[in-house]
């Protein structure tokens, strides 16, 4: 699995719209996204350029993949990252 190393928060948020995630609020430098596809799910994305790989993988991709019952590889392919 190859994690993208140069992805910005805005690019990730745009990609997550495919799965129904919308920005619901921003507190400081953190943006809260929510989807109702497959049940309600929230994820917080730090507004960084670029996102750190550990934050991207552990804080965003793994929880989103688990909620949608996908592997991280399948999620990356679906989001075209």
N, CA, C and O atoms as CSV, one atom per row, in Angstrom:
chain,resi,resn,atom,element,x,y,z
A,1,UNK,N,N,0.844,-1.171,0.000
A,1,UNK,CA,C,0.000,0.000,0.000
A,1,UNK,C,C,0.889,1.233,0.000
A,1,UNK,O,O,1.804,1.344,0.816
A,2,UNK,N,N,0.625,2.147,-0.900
A,2,UNK,CA,C,1.393,3.384,-1.027
A,2,UNK,C,C,0.512,4.546,-0.566
A,2,UNK,O,O,-0.494,4.865,-1.200
A,3,UNK,N,N,0.898,5.166,0.536
A,3,UNK,CA,C,0.155,6.301,1.074
A,3,UNK,C,C,0.620,7.569,0.360
A,3,UNK,O,O,1.824,7.797,0.247
A,4,UNK,N,N,-0.308,8.399,-0.125
A,4,UNK,CA,C,0.104,9.642,-0.774
A,4,UNK,C,C,0.839,10.547,0.204
A,4,UNK,O,O,0.402,10.712,1.343
A,5,UNK,N,N,1.939,11.127,-0.224
A,5,UNK,CA,C,2.769,11.941,0.654
A,5,UNK,C,C,2.579,13.439,0.469
A,5,UNK,O,O,3.061,14.225,1.285
A,6,UNK,N,N,1.896,13.844,-0.574
A,6,UNK,CA,C,1.800,15.262,-0.882
A,6,UNK,C,C,0.360,15.765,-0.934
A,6,UNK,O,O,0.055,16.696,-1.678
A,7,UNK,N,N,-0.518,15.157,-0.152
A,7,UNK,CA,C,-1.932,15.532,-0.207
A,7,UNK,C,C,-2.232,16.603,0.845
A,7,UNK,O,O,-1.830,16.487,2.003
A,8,UNK,N,N,-2.936,17.631,0.422
A,8,UNK,CA,C,-3.366,18.701,1.319
A,8,UNK,C,C,-4.732,18.368,1.889
A,8,UNK,O,O,-5.454,17.528,1.351
A,9,UNK,N,N,-5.084,19.035,2.985
A,9,UNK,CA,C,-6.390,18.813,3.599
A,9,UNK,C,C,-7.516,19.135,2.623
A,9,UNK,O,O,-8.512,18.414,2.576
A,10,UNK,N,N,-7.374,20.201,1.848
A,10,UNK,CA,C,-8.439,20.578,0.904
A,10,UNK,C,C,-8.635,19.510,-0.172
A,10,UNK,O,O,-9.765,19.254,-0.588
A,11,UNK,N,N,-7.534,18.878,-0.632
A,11,UNK,CA,C,-7.645,17.802,-1.623
A,11,UNK,C,C,-8.353,16.583,-1.030
A,11,UNK,O,O,-9.178,15.949,-1.688
A,12,UNK,N,N,-8.020,16.269,0.213
A,12,UNK,CA,C,-8.639,15.120,0.881
A,12,UNK,C,C,-10.126,15.363,1.102
A,12,UNK,O,O,-10.941,14.468,0.880
A,13,UNK,N,N,-10.481,16.559,1.536
A,13,UNK,CA,C,-11.889,16.882,1.771
A,13,UNK,C,C,-12.674,16.791,0.471
A,13,UNK,O,O,-13.793,16.278,0.455
A,14,UNK,N,N,-12.098,17.282,-0.609
A,14,UNK,CA,C,-12.745,17.208,-1.920
A,14,UNK,C,C,-12.937,15.747,-2.340
A,14,UNK,O,O,-13.982,15.392,-2.886
A,15,UNK,N,N,-11.934,14.899,-2.088
A,15,UNK,CA,C,-12.023,13.486,-2.455
A,15,UNK,C,C,-13.069,12.755,-1.610
A,15,UNK,O,O,-13.769,11.878,-2.116
A,16,UNK,N,N,-13.179,13.108,-0.332
A,16,UNK,CA,C,-14.124,12.431,0.552
A,16,UNK,C,C,-15.581,12.764,0.220
A,16,UNK,O,O,-16.488,12.087,0.705
A,17,UNK,N,N,-15.817,13.771,-0.578
A,17,UNK,CA,C,-17.193,14.092,-0.991
A,17,UNK,C,C,-17.814,12.952,-1.780
A,17,UNK,O,O,-19.038,12.821,-1.820
A,18,UNK,N,N,-16.979,12.119,-2.415
A,18,UNK,CA,C,-17.480,10.945,-3.147
A,18,UNK,C,C,-18.252,10.026,-2.205
A,18,UNK,O,O,-19.228,9.393,-2.609
A,19,UNK,N,N,-17.815,9.955,-0.959
A,19,UNK,CA,C,-18.462,9.089,0.026
A,19,UNK,C,C,-19.505,9.837,0.855
A,19,UNK,O,O,-19.973,9.321,1.870
A,20,UNK,N,N,-19.868,11.035,0.436
A,20,UNK,CA,C,-20.930,11.781,1.106
A,20,UNK,C,C,-20.476,12.641,2.262
A,20,UNK,O,O,-21.320,13.160,2.992
A,21,UNK,N,N,-19.177,12.816,2.465
A,21,UNK,CA,C,-18.693,13.643,3.568
A,21,UNK,C,C,-18.819,15.114,3.211
A,21,UNK,O,O,-18.433,15.536,2.121
A,22,UNK,N,N,-19.362,15.888,4.138
A,22,UNK,CA,C,-19.486,17.334,3.992
A,22,UNK,C,C,-18.915,18.005,5.232
A,22,UNK,O,O,-18.991,17.468,6.338
A,23,UNK,N,N,-18.354,19.162,5.035
A,23,UNK,CA,C,-17.812,19.941,6.144
A,23,UNK,C,C,-18.975,20.493,6.961
A,23,UNK,O,O,-19.863,21.152,6.420
A,24,UNK,N,N,-18.967,20.221,8.263
A,24,UNK,CA,C,-20.047,20.704,9.111
A,24,UNK,C,C,-19.588,21.820,10.034
A,24,UNK,O,O,-20.400,22.644,10.455
A,25,UNK,N,N,-18.291,21.861,10.357
A,25,UNK,CA,C,-17.784,22.953,11.177
A,25,UNK,C,C,-16.267,22.971,11.129
A,25,UNK,O,O,-15.621,22.006,10.721
A,26,UNK,N,N,-15.718,24.104,11.560
A,26,UNK,CA,C,-14.271,24.218,11.671
A,26,UNK,C,C,-13.968,24.863,13.006
A,26,UNK,O,O,-14.551,25.885,13.369
A,27,UNK,N,N,-13.044,24.247,13.735
A,27,UNK,CA,C,-12.612,24.776,15.014
A,27,UNK,C,C,-11.106,24.965,14.938
A,27,UNK,O,O,-10.349,23.996,15.004
A,28,UNK,N,N,-10.676,26.201,14.800
A,28,UNK,CA,C,-9.248,26.460,14.632
A,28,UNK,C,C,-8.764,25.887,13.324
A,28,UNK,O,O,-9.269,26.240,12.259
A,29,UNK,N,N,-7.781,24.999,13.398
A,29,UNK,CA,C,-7.220,24.425,12.178
A,29,UNK,C,C,-7.744,23.025,11.891
A,29,UNK,O,O,-7.161,22.307,11.078
A,30,UNK,N,N,-8.826,22.626,12.538
A,30,UNK,CA,C,-9.395,21.295,12.333
A,30,UNK,C,C,-10.781,21.409,11.720
A,30,UNK,O,O,-11.610,22.199,12.173
A,31,UNK,N,N,-11.022,20.612,10.686
A,31,UNK,CA,C,-12.286,20.630,9.962
A,31,UNK,C,C,-13.019,19.326,10.230
A,31,UNK,O,O,-12.461,18.245,10.042
A,32,UNK,N,N,-14.261,19.425,10.667
A,32,UNK,CA,C,-15.070,18.251,10.991
A,32,UNK,C,C,-15.937,17.902,9.788
A,32,UNK,O,O,-16.671,18.747,9.277
A,33,UNK,N,N,-15.847,16.650,9.339
A,33,UNK,CA,C,-16.628,16.157,8.212
A,33,UNK,C,C,-17.612,15.105,8.711
A,33,UNK,O,O,-17.303,14.341,9.625
A,34,UNK,N,N,-18.788,15.071,8.111
A,34,UNK,CA,C,-19.821,14.108,8.497
A,34,UNK,C,C,-20.453,13.513,7.249
A,34,UNK,O,O,-20.653,14.202,6.248
A,35,UNK,N,N,-20.765,12.214,7.323
A,35,UNK,CA,C,-21.523,11.541,6.275
A,35,UNK,C,C,-22.660,10.762,6.922
A,35,UNK,O,O,-22.590,10.386,8.092
A,36,UNK,N,N,-23.706,10.528,6.138
A,36,UNK,CA,C,-24.807,9.688,6.605
A,36,UNK,C,C,-24.917,8.423,5.763
A,36,UNK,O,O,-25.842,7.633,5.950
A,37,UNK,N,N,-23.984,8.225,4.842
A,37,UNK,CA,C,-23.976,7.007,4.025
A,37,UNK,C,C,-23.511,5.841,4.894
A,37,UNK,O,O,-22.411,5.873,5.445
A,38,UNK,N,N,-24.340,4.825,5.013
A,38,UNK,CA,C,-23.987,3.667,5.832
A,38,UNK,C,C,-24.057,3.964,7.315
A,38,UNK,O,O,-23.407,3.286,8.111
A,39,UNK,N,N,-24.827,4.956,7.701
A,39,UNK,CA,C,-24.901,5.385,9.090
A,39,UNK,C,C,-24.091,6.663,9.269
A,39,UNK,O,O,-23.246,6.991,8.436
A,40,UNK,N,N,-24.345,7.368,10.336
A,40,UNK,CA,C,-23.638,8.621,10.579
A,40,UNK,C,C,-22.195,8.353,10.991
A,40,UNK,O,O,-21.926,7.496,11.833
A,41,UNK,N,N,-21.278,9.093,10.389
A,41,UNK,CA,C,-19.857,8.951,10.717
A,41,UNK,C,C,-19.212,10.330,10.651
A,41,UNK,O,O,-19.458,11.103,9.724
A,42,UNK,N,N,-18.382,10.625,11.653
A,42,UNK,CA,C,-17.670,11.893,11.724
A,42,UNK,C,C,-16.173,11.625,11.642
A,42,UNK,O,O,-15.685,10.619,12.158
A,43,UNK,N,N,-15.460,12.519,11.001
A,43,UNK,CA,C,-14.007,12.442,10.957
A,43,UNK,C,C,-13.478,13.874,10.983
A,43,UNK,O,O,-14.070,14.775,10.389
A,44,UNK,N,N,-12.360,14.074,11.676
A,44,UNK,CA,C,-11.756,15.393,11.787
A,44,UNK,C,C,-10.457,15.416,10.998
A,44,UNK,O,O,-9.599,14.549,11.166
A,45,UNK,N,N,-10.322,16.420,10.131
A,45,UNK,CA,C,-9.148,16.559,9.280
A,45,UNK,C,C,-8.411,17.830,9.671
A,45,UNK,O,O,-8.998,18.912,9.631
A,46,UNK,N,N,-7.128,17.728,10.050
A,46,UNK,CA,C,-6.369,18.951,10.335
A,46,UNK,C,C,-6.073,19.692,9.036
A,46,UNK,O,O,-5.734,19.075,8.026
A,47,UNK,N,N,-6.201,20.997,9.065
A,47,UNK,CA,C,-5.991,21.814,7.873
A,47,UNK,C,C,-4.493,22.069,7.708
A,47,UNK,O,O,-3.994,23.137,8.062
A,48,UNK,N,N,-3.784,21.079,7.168
A,48,UNK,CA,C,-2.332,21.154,6.986
A,48,UNK,C,C,-1.973,20.981,5.526
A,48,UNK,O,O,-2.725,20.388,4.752
A,49,UNK,N,N,-0.815,21.505,5.157
A,49,UNK,CA,C,-0.276,21.363,3.799
A,49,UNK,C,C,1.157,20.922,3.905
A,49,UNK,O,O,1.974,21.712,4.377
A,50,UNK,N,N,1.524,19.753,3.516
A,50,UNK,CA,C,0.692,18.566,3.287
A,50,UNK,C,C,0.363,17.884,4.620
A,50,UNK,O,O,0.960,18.182,5.654
A,51,UNK,N,N,-0.598,16.968,4.566
A,51,UNK,CA,C,-0.947,16.196,5.763
A,51,UNK,C,C,0.175,15.228,6.088
A,51,UNK,O,O,0.777,14.648,5.184
A,52,UNK,N,N,0.461,15.051,7.364
A,52,UNK,CA,C,1.458,14.057,7.769
A,52,UNK,C,C,0.897,12.669,7.492
A,52,UNK,O,O,-0.297,12.427,7.666
A,53,UNK,N,N,1.766,11.762,7.060
A,53,UNK,CA,C,1.294,10.432,6.656
A,53,UNK,C,C,0.651,9.676,7.812
A,53,UNK,O,O,-0.326,8.957,7.599
A,54,UNK,N,N,1.168,9.817,9.023
A,54,UNK,CA,C,0.569,9.132,10.176
A,54,UNK,C,C,-0.822,9.647,10.478
A,54,UNK,O,O,-1.718,8.869,10.807
A,55,UNK,N,N,-1.008,10.942,10.370
A,55,UNK,CA,C,-2.318,11.554,10.585
A,55,UNK,C,C,-3.278,11.130,9.490
A,55,UNK,O,O,-4.430,10.791,9.758
A,56,UNK,N,N,-2.802,11.151,8.263
A,56,UNK,CA,C,-3.631,10.769,7.122
A,56,UNK,C,C,-4.098,9.324,7.245
A,56,UNK,O,O,-5.284,9.034,7.085
A,57,UNK,N,N,-3.170,8.424,7.529
A,57,UNK,CA,C,-3.501,7.001,7.600
A,57,UNK,C,C,-4.308,6.658,8.850
A,57,UNK,O,O,-5.406,6.109,8.749
A,58,UNK,N,N,-3.776,6.974,10.011
A,58,UNK,CA,C,-4.412,6.563,11.266
A,58,UNK,C,C,-5.607,7.395,11.673
A,58,UNK,O,O,-6.537,6.881,12.293
A,59,UNK,N,N,-5.597,8.676,11.334
A,59,UNK,CA,C,-6.654,9.567,11.778
A,59,UNK,C,C,-7.798,9.743,10.809
A,59,UNK,O,O,-8.894,10.139,11.206
A,60,UNK,N,N,-7.557,9.451,9.530
A,60,UNK,CA,C,-8.607,9.689,8.536
A,60,UNK,C,C,-8.899,8.435,7.716
A,60,UNK,O,O,-10.029,7.947,7.721
A,61,UNK,N,N,-7.904,7.914,7.018
A,61,UNK,CA,C,-8.160,6.818,6.071
A,61,UNK,C,C,-8.645,5.537,6.742
A,61,UNK,O,O,-9.613,4.938,6.272
A,62,UNK,N,N,-8.010,5.102,7.818
A,62,UNK,CA,C,-8.431,3.858,8.471
A,62,UNK,C,C,-9.849,3.954,9.040
A,62,UNK,O,O,-10.645,3.040,8.823
A,63,UNK,N,N,-10.194,5.032,9.762
A,63,UNK,CA,C,-11.580,5.113,10.253
A,63,UNK,C,C,-12.622,5.200,9.134
A,63,UNK,O,O,-13.695,4.606,9.240
A,64,UNK,N,N,-12.310,5.936,8.063
A,64,UNK,CA,C,-13.252,6.048,6.940
A,64,UNK,C,C,-13.401,4.698,6.249
A,64,UNK,O,O,-14.515,4.290,5.922
A,65,UNK,N,N,-12.293,4.004,6.026
A,65,UNK,CA,C,-12.337,2.685,5.395
A,65,UNK,C,C,-13.139,1.699,6.246
A,65,UNK,O,O,-13.940,0.928,5.718
A,66,UNK,N,N,-12.924,1.726,7.548
A,66,UNK,CA,C,-13.649,0.812,8.436
A,66,UNK,C,C,-15.149,1.105,8.412
A,66,UNK,O,O,-15.957,0.176,8.396
A,67,UNK,N,N,-15.524,2.366,8.408
A,67,UNK,CA,C,-16.943,2.721,8.395
A,67,UNK,C,C,-17.621,2.238,7.112
A,67,UNK,O,O,-18.758,1.768,7.143
A,68,UNK,N,N,-16.924,2.355,5.999
A,68,UNK,CA,C,-17.511,1.966,4.712
A,68,UNK,C,C,-17.198,0.516,4.337
A,68,UNK,O,O,-17.489,0.077,3.224
A,69,UNK,N,N,-16.604,-0.219,5.274
A,69,UNK,CA,C,-16.285,-1.641,5.096
A,69,UNK,C,C,-15.400,-1.881,3.878
A,69,UNK,O,O,-15.660,-2.770,3.066
A,70,UNK,N,N,-14.347,-1.067,3.767
A,70,UNK,CA,C,-13.360,-1.170,2.698
A,70,UNK,C,C,-11.983,-1.338,3.318
A,70,UNK,O,O,-11.774,-1.027,4.491
A,71,UNK,N,N,-11.050,-1.832,2.523
A,71,UNK,CA,C,-9.663,-1.795,2.958
A,71,UNK,C,C,-9.126,-0.409,2.614
A,71,UNK,O,O,-9.735,0.322,1.833
A,72,UNK,N,N,-7.997,-0.054,3.193
A,72,UNK,CA,C,-7.395,1.250,2.895
A,72,UNK,C,C,-7.028,1.328,1.420
A,72,UNK,O,O,-7.170,2.385,0.806
A,73,UNK,N,N,-6.557,0.220,0.841
A,73,UNK,CA,C,-6.204,0.197,-0.585
A,73,UNK,C,C,-7.437,0.463,-1.456
A,73,UNK,O,O,-7.370,1.230,-2.417
A,74,UNK,N,N,-8.566,-0.181,-1.112
A,74,UNK,CA,C,-9.796,0.024,-1.866
A,74,UNK,C,C,-10.284,1.470,-1.729
A,74,UNK,O,O,-10.770,2.066,-2.690
A,75,UNK,N,N,-10.150,2.013,-0.538
A,75,UNK,CA,C,-10.550,3.404,-0.305
A,75,UNK,C,C,-9.714,4.356,-1.128
A,75,UNK,O,O,-10.252,5.267,-1.756
A,76,UNK,N,N,-8.405,4.162,-1.137
A,76,UNK,CA,C,-7.516,5.026,-1.930
A,76,UNK,C,C,-7.867,4.959,-3.415
A,76,UNK,O,O,-7.849,5.977,-4.107
A,77,UNK,N,N,-8.185,3.766,-3.901
A,77,UNK,CA,C,-8.571,3.610,-5.306
A,77,UNK,C,C,-9.901,4.312,-5.579
A,77,UNK,O,O,-10.063,4.966,-6.609
A,78,UNK,N,N,-10.851,4.171,-4.652
A,78,UNK,CA,C,-12.163,4.792,-4.826
A,78,UNK,C,C,-12.063,6.320,-4.815
A,78,UNK,O,O,-12.765,7.005,-5.559
A,79,UNK,N,N,-11.178,6.842,-3.957
A,79,UNK,CA,C,-11.001,8.295,-3.864
A,79,UNK,C,C,-10.055,8.834,-4.923
A,79,UNK,O,O,-9.917,10.048,-5.071
A,80,UNK,N,N,-9.407,7.952,-5.657
A,80,UNK,CA,C,-8.448,8.311,-6.695
A,80,UNK,C,C,-7.300,9.142,-6.129
A,80,UNK,O,O,-6.942,10.193,-6.662
A,81,UNK,N,N,-6.734,8.637,-5.033
A,81,UNK,CA,C,-5.592,9.316,-4.394
A,81,UNK,C,C,-4.319,8.577,-4.691
A,81,UNK,O,O,-3.248,8.987,-4.244
